[in-house]
Every structure is written in structure tokens, then in C-alpha cells.
């Protein structure tokens, strides 16, 4: 990976981390506003929570995949 590619990938990684953290805070606030977990939610709230959780899972999976690209072989 050349320096330009590495710089682009690092910027992408930082963006993913920021997006994940923002969404995680949003989920925490959403849960706090509804007094707890999924078992206390109905209808649209439950659907929205599941959608946000799915997005968060996608972000963490993308971040982990990028970590493998960035840090693979680093210990060699």
C-alpha cells in the first residue's frame, strides 16, 4: 500500500470510528428516553432501535475489516 492509499484508508478508518461513536451515543440516548431496553418498546420504537443497531453492527464490521487491511502483517 503506498502512502496515498494508506492516508485515504486511515481517513476512512477515522470516519468509521466517528460514525460508530455518534450512532452509539444516539442509541444510548434513544434507550434512556424510553426507560431501558427492547422489551419495553413497541412498534415504531422497536423498529427504529433495530435499524440503528443494524447500522452500528455494519459500521463495526466495516471497521474491523479495515483494521485487518491496515494492520495485517504489522508485527512482521
TAKA-V589399 format. One record per pair of residues at least 24 apart in sequence whose ideal C-beta (glycine too) atoms are under 8 Angstrom apart, sorted by sequence separation. I is the first residue (numbers start at 1). GAP is how many residues later the second one is. D is the distance in Angstrom with one decimal. If there is no record, write none. Layout:
i = [I I]
gap = [GAP GAP]
d = [D D]
This chain:
i = [27 26 27 23 27 23 24 23 20 23 20 19 20 16 20 16 17 16 13 16 13 12 13 9 13 9 10 9 6]
gap = [25 26 26 29 29 32 32 33 36 36 39 40 40 43 43 46 46 47 50 50 53 54 54 57 57 60 60 61 64]
d = [5.2 6.5 6.8 6.4 6.5 6.0 6.2 5.0 6.5 6.6 4.4 5.6 6.0 5.9 6.4 5.9 6.6 4.5 6.9 6.7 5.3 6.5 7.4 6.6 6.5 6.7 7.1 5.9 7.7]
